[in-house]
Amino acid sequence: MSNHSIITIIKDNEKFSPENYPKAFHELSVLNQGIAHITIYFKVEIIISYLKNHSLKTDWLEANPALSRMITSGFFKTSNLELLFESCRNNKAFLKDFEDCISKKLLAGRN
């Protein structure tokens, strides 16, 4: 992560809205375009788990090694997405809506 990153404070009662995080969703759009040609096996799970916890299940690695390598290599800039995950850990409703939004965008393909 860059020293120029700004920590986002997510309040306990704050609702998720993608329009409030344009940098994070620009990163997601670039990532989504860059992985459009990769097989879909565990695509959503791999990306969310890595951005959220920097961890992947062995089954996912074996099922989709190309995506696993791309996402863990640092090939894509994801610092804003990772900061947003870190900032919303204590707001479960926000976290769920954030993950759902990422899932929908990834499943929709290039955007």
Residue, then its C-alpha position, 0 to 999 in steps of 0.5 A: m500500500s502507498n504511503h499516500s493512502i487515506i484511511t477511510i473511517i466507516k461508521d457502525n451505522e453507515k450504509f454501503s454505496p459504491e458511488n462513495y468509493p470511486k477509486a475502489f470501484h475503478e480498481l475493481s473495473v480494471l481488475n474485472q477487465g483484466i481477468a475477463h479471459i480467466t476461467i470463472y472457477f471460484k473467481v468471486e471467492i478468490i478475489i474477495s478472500y484475497l482483498k479481504n484477508h490476503s488468504l486463499k483456500t487450497d481448493w481455489l488455488e488448484a481450481n483456478p491457478a491462473l487467477s490465483r497467480m494474477i491476484t496474489s502477484g500484485f499485478f493489479k492495483t487494489s490498495n483502495l479496495e483493500l483499505l475499504f475492506e479493512s475499514c469496514r470489518n466492524n460494520k457487518a451490514f456494510l461489509k455484506d453489501f460491499e461483498d455483494c456488490i463486488s460479486k455482482k460486478l465480477l459475475a457480470g463480466r467486463n464493466 
